[in-house]
Amino acid sequence: MDQQQLILAPSPHVRDRDSTQKIMFTVVVAMLPVWAVSMYFFGLDAVRLVLWSAAAAVAAEAAFQRLRGQAVSVHDGSALVTGMLLGLSVPPTLPTWMIVLGAVVAIGLGKHIFGGLGHNPFNPALVGRAFLTASFTVPMTAWTRPFDGISGATPLALGSGVVPYSDLFFGSIAGSLGETSVLAILLAGIFMFYRGVIDYRMPLSFLVTTAVLMAVFGQDPLFHLMSGSLMFAAVFMVTCMVTTPVTPRGRVAYGIGVGIILTVIRLWANLPEGVTFAILLMNAATPLLNRWTRPRIYGQGVTFDA
């Protein structure tokens, strides 16, 4: 006779077919066209940096989990996603040892120092990128043009009106490996939205806020949306499930906050780009946004006349 097991667990009793592994590998698949375009424009450097970054991140994940006495769970794909994102967010000429160091820092300081997956308040890939930018400023700002590998300025450094919109859209410009092709990034975003991996509120509020503010201050909104890491960050970084608010209103406020900070950095700071720091600052504000935008408890504030 079959025996049925009674499972006791606290509410809410919600079942879902999604898993960490399924979500992470959906993101990996979404990054493949972006990576393919970077290989087309920048050649073997795109292969070298992404593979070394991914391998270093996975190895660091296993090493830190062993040091902490945890079961090794690199099969969930989270370290792989971090490594690929970091590899796609650096210049094509970055030395191999630097990207390996950045991946180790991303996993160690960006993730395991806070307790591992699900406990990190900051996006690990952006922690790694911020570390590399602060530590190796010259290599992290050494841009090359597609195909010929000759040094060249990014569109943000050149200013609006210099680079045609078509080059910005298709990706034939100098920049980080994964940020150049808006077309490939949009395809990735559509795929992830279709698979239910990302919430439209954060990237949409981020993009709209940035466009409106740039227009208010006399800038070309379309140029700023298609330049730098903005679109790459909107699809892959702003939508991070762990480091962003869980409430709908909080997610809208989060995207607006990233857009405001980015606009301030781009227009008045001594930096042409500011996506990394804008997102990290709003990561820090996520707990407050969750607290301020949480829904009213059922029955709270209801009074009954005797």
C-alpha positions as CSV (number, residue, x, y, z in Angstrom):
1,M,0.0,0.0,0.0
2,D,1.4,3.4,-1.0
3,Q,2.1,5.7,1.9
4,Q,1.4,9.4,1.3
5,Q,3.7,11.9,3.0
6,L,2.1,15.0,4.6
7,I,4.4,18.0,4.2
8,L,3.9,20.8,6.7
9,A,5.2,24.2,5.6
10,P,4.3,27.9,6.3
11,S,2.3,29.9,3.8
12,P,2.2,31.1,1.1
13,H,1.9,27.8,-0.8
14,V,3.0,28.8,-4.2
15,R,4.3,26.4,-6.8
16,D,6.4,27.5,-9.8
17,R,8.2,25.6,-12.5
18,D,11.0,28.2,-12.6
19,S,14.3,27.4,-10.9
20,T,17.5,29.3,-10.4
21,Q,19.2,27.1,-13.0
22,K,16.4,27.6,-15.5
23,I,16.4,31.4,-15.1
24,M,20.2,31.7,-15.2
25,F,20.6,29.6,-18.4
26,T,17.8,31.6,-20.0
27,V,20.0,34.7,-19.4
28,V,23.0,32.8,-20.8
29,V,21.0,32.0,-24.0
30,A,19.9,35.6,-24.2
31,M,23.6,36.8,-24.1
32,L,24.7,34.5,-26.9
33,P,23.6,36.9,-29.8
34,V,25.3,39.8,-27.9
35,W,28.4,37.7,-27.6
36,A,28.2,36.6,-31.2
37,V,28.0,40.2,-32.4
38,S,31.0,41.2,-30.2
39,M,33.0,38.3,-31.8
40,Y,32.0,39.6,-35.3
41,F,33.3,43.1,-34.5
42,F,36.2,42.5,-32.2
43,G,37.3,39.0,-33.2
44,L,39.1,36.5,-30.8
45,D,39.4,39.1,-28.0
46,A,35.7,38.7,-27.4
47,V,36.1,34.9,-27.1
48,R,39.2,35.3,-24.9
49,L,37.7,37.7,-22.4
50,V,34.3,36.1,-22.0
51,L,35.6,32.6,-21.7
52,W,38.3,33.5,-19.2
53,S,35.9,35.6,-17.2
54,A,33.3,32.9,-17.1
55,A,35.8,30.2,-16.2
56,A,37.3,32.3,-13.4
57,A,33.9,33.1,-12.0
58,V,32.8,29.5,-11.9
59,A,36.1,28.4,-10.4
60,A,36.0,31.2,-7.8
61,E,32.4,30.2,-6.9
62,A,33.4,26.6,-6.3
63,A,36.5,27.7,-4.3
64,F,34.6,30.1,-2.0
65,Q,31.8,27.5,-1.4
66,R,34.4,24.9,-0.4
67,L,36.1,27.4,1.9
68,R,32.7,28.2,3.5
69,G,31.9,24.5,3.9
70,Q,29.0,24.7,1.5
71,A,28.0,22.3,-1.2
72,V,29.4,23.3,-4.6
73,S,26.4,24.5,-6.7
74,V,28.1,26.0,-9.8
75,H,25.6,24.0,-11.9
76,D,22.9,26.6,-11.0
77,G,24.5,28.9,-13.6
78,S,24.7,32.1,-11.4
79,A,28.5,32.3,-11.5
80,L,28.5,31.7,-15.2
81,V,26.1,34.6,-15.8
82,T,28.2,36.9,-13.6
83,G,31.4,35.9,-15.5
84,M,29.8,36.4,-18.9
85,L,28.3,39.8,-18.0
86,L,31.6,41.0,-16.7
87,G,33.4,39.7,-19.8
88,L,31.0,41.6,-22.0
89,S,31.3,44.8,-20.1
90,V,35.1,45.4,-20.6
91,P,37.2,46.8,-23.5
92,P,38.4,44.2,-26.0
93,T,42.1,44.9,-25.3
94,L,41.9,44.2,-21.5
95,P,44.7,41.8,-20.4
96,T,43.6,38.3,-19.5
97,W,44.9,38.4,-16.0
98,M,42.9,41.5,-15.2
99,I,39.6,40.0,-16.3
100,V,40.4,36.9,-14.2
101,L,41.1,39.1,-11.2
102,G,37.9,41.0,-11.8
103,A,35.8,37.8,-12.0
104,V,37.3,36.6,-8.7
105,V,36.5,39.9,-7.0
106,A,33.0,39.9,-8.5
107,I,32.3,36.5,-6.9
108,G,34.2,37.0,-3.7
109,L,33.5,40.6,-2.7
110,G,30.3,41.0,-4.7
111,K,28.6,37.8,-3.7
112,H,30.1,35.5,-1.1
113,I,31.2,38.1,1.4
114,F,27.5,38.8,1.9
115,G,26.5,35.1,2.2
116,G,26.2,33.9,-1.4
117,L,23.4,33.8,-4.0
118,G,20.3,35.6,-2.9
119,H,22.0,37.6,-0.1
120,N,24.2,40.0,-2.1
121,P,22.9,43.5,-2.1
122,F,25.0,44.6,-5.1
123,N,25.2,43.2,-8.6
124,P,28.3,41.0,-8.6
125,A,29.3,41.7,-12.2
126,L,29.1,45.5,-11.6
127,V,31.2,45.1,-8.4
128,G,33.8,43.4,-10.5
129,R,33.6,46.1,-13.2
130,A,33.8,48.9,-10.6
131,F,36.9,47.3,-9.1
132,L,38.6,47.0,-12.5
133,T,37.7,50.6,-13.4
134,A,39.1,51.9,-10.1
135,S,42.2,49.7,-10.1
136,F,43.1,49.8,-13.8
137,T,41.7,53.0,-15.2
138,V,43.8,53.2,-18.3
139,P,43.2,49.6,-19.6
140,M,39.5,49.9,-18.8
141,T,39.3,53.0,-20.9
142,A,41.4,51.9,-23.8
143,W,38.9,51.6,-26.6
144,T,39.5,50.2,-30.1
145,R,37.5,50.4,-33.3
146,P,35.8,47.2,-34.7
147,F,37.6,45.1,-37.2
148,D,40.9,47.0,-37.4
149,G,41.7,47.2,-33.7
150,I,42.9,50.8,-34.0
151,S,42.5,53.0,-30.9
152,G,39.4,55.2,-31.1
153,A,37.0,57.1,-28.9
154,T,33.6,55.9,-27.9
155,P,30.5,57.8,-29.1
156,L,29.9,59.3,-25.6
157,A,33.4,60.8,-25.7
158,L,32.9,62.1,-29.2
159,G,29.5,63.6,-28.5
160,S,26.2,63.5,-30.3
161,G,26.0,64.1,-34.0
162,V,29.4,62.6,-34.8
163,V,28.5,58.9,-35.1
164,P,25.5,57.9,-37.3
165,Y,22.5,56.4,-35.6
166,S,22.9,53.3,-37.8
167,D,26.3,52.6,-36.4
168,L,25.0,53.0,-32.8
169,F,22.1,50.6,-33.6
170,F,24.0,47.9,-35.3
171,G,27.2,48.2,-33.2
172,S,30.0,49.3,-35.5
173,I,31.5,51.5,-32.9
174,A,34.2,51.5,-30.2
175,G,33.2,50.4,-26.7
176,S,32.9,47.5,-24.4
177,L,32.4,44.1,-26.0
178,G,28.7,43.7,-25.3
179,E,27.5,47.3,-25.3
180,T,27.9,48.3,-28.9
181,S,25.0,46.6,-30.7
182,V,21.6,47.9,-29.6
183,L,19.9,45.5,-32.0
184,A,21.5,42.4,-30.4
185,I,20.7,43.7,-26.9
186,L,17.0,44.4,-27.8
187,L,16.7,40.9,-29.2
188,A,18.0,39.5,-25.9
189,G,15.6,41.7,-23.9
190,I,12.6,40.6,-25.9
191,F,13.6,36.9,-25.5
192,M,14.0,37.3,-21.7
193,F,10.7,39.2,-21.4
194,Y,8.9,36.5,-23.4
195,R,10.4,33.8,-21.0
196,G,9.2,35.8,-18.0
197,V,12.7,36.4,-16.7
198,I,12.6,40.2,-16.6
199,D,10.0,42.7,-15.4
200,Y,9.4,45.5,-17.9
201,R,8.9,48.1,-15.2
202,M,12.6,48.6,-14.3
203,P,14.1,48.9,-17.8
204,L,11.2,51.0,-19.1
205,S,11.2,53.5,-16.2
206,F,15.0,53.7,-16.5
207,L,14.9,54.4,-20.2
208,V,12.0,56.8,-20.1
209,T,13.5,58.8,-17.2
210,T,16.9,59.1,-18.9
211,A,15.3,60.1,-22.2
212,V,13.0,62.8,-20.6
213,L,15.8,64.3,-18.5
214,M,18.2,64.4,-21.4
215,A,15.6,66.2,-23.5
216,V,14.9,68.6,-20.7
217,F,18.6,69.5,-20.4
218,G,19.0,70.0,-24.2
219,Q,20.6,66.7,-25.0
220,D,19.8,64.2,-27.8
221,P,17.8,61.5,-25.9
222,L,18.2,58.9,-28.7
223,F,21.9,59.4,-28.8
224,H,22.2,58.8,-25.1
225,L,19.9,55.8,-25.1
226,M,22.0,54.1,-27.8
227,S,25.4,55.1,-26.5
228,G,27.6,53.6,-23.8
229,S,26.5,50.7,-21.6
230,L,23.0,52.2,-21.1
231,M,21.0,49.7,-23.2
232,F,23.2,46.7,-22.1
233,A,22.6,47.7,-18.4
234,A,18.9,48.2,-19.0
235,V,18.4,44.7,-20.2
236,F,21.0,42.7,-18.2
237,M,21.9,44.7,-15.0
238,V,18.8,46.8,-14.0
239,T,16.7,43.7,-14.2
240,C,18.7,41.6,-11.7
241,M,16.3,39.7,-9.5
242,V,18.4,39.7,-6.4
243,T,19.5,43.3,-6.1
244,T,16.3,45.1,-7.1
245,P,13.0,45.8,-5.3
246,V,10.3,43.1,-5.2
247,T,7.3,45.5,-5.3
248,P,5.9,46.9,-8.5
249,R,6.1,50.5,-7.3
250,G,9.5,49.9,-5.9
251,R,10.7,48.7,-9.2
252,V,9.4,51.8,-11.0
253,A,11.1,54.0,-8.4
254,Y,14.3,52.0,-8.8
255,G,14.4,52.5,-12.6
256,I,13.7,56.2,-12.1
257,G,16.5,56.5,-9.6
258,V,19.0,54.9,-11.9
259,G,18.0,57.2,-14.7
260,I,18.4,60.3,-12.5
261,I,21.8,59.3,-11.2
262,L,23.0,58.3,-14.7
263,T,21.9,61.7,-16.1
264,V,23.7,63.6,-13.3
265,I,26.9,61.6,-13.9
266,R,26.8,62.0,-17.7
267,L,26.1,65.7,-17.7
268,W,28.0,67.1,-14.8
269,A,30.6,64.5,-13.5
270,N,34.0,64.0,-15.0
271,L,32.9,60.7,-16.6
272,P,31.3,60.1,-20.0
273,E,29.6,57.0,-18.6
274,G,27.9,56.3,-15.3
275,V,25.7,53.3,-15.5
276,T,27.8,51.1,-13.2
277,F,27.8,53.6,-10.3
278,A,24.1,54.6,-10.9
279,I,23.0,50.9,-10.5
280,L,25.2,50.2,-7.5
281,L,23.9,53.2,-5.7
282,M,20.3,52.2,-6.3
283,N,21.2,48.6,-5.3
284,A,22.0,50.1,-1.9
285,A,18.6,51.8,-1.8
286,T,16.7,48.6,-2.6
287,P,15.9,47.7,1.0
288,L,14.4,51.2,1.6
289,L,12.3,51.0,-1.6
290,N,11.0,47.6,-0.5
291,R,10.0,49.1,2.9
292,W,8.4,52.2,1.5
293,T,6.4,50.5,-1.2
294,R,5.3,47.4,0.4
295,P,1.5,46.8,0.2
296,R,-0.8,47.4,3.1
297,I,-1.3,44.4,5.3
298,Y,-4.7,42.8,4.8
299,G,-7.2,44.3,7.2
300,Q,-4.8,47.1,8.4
301,G,-6.5,50.4,9.1
302,V,-10.0,48.9,9.1
303,T,-12.3,49.8,12.0
304,F,-15.7,48.5,12.9
305,D,-18.5,50.4,14.7
306,A,-19.8,48.7,17.8
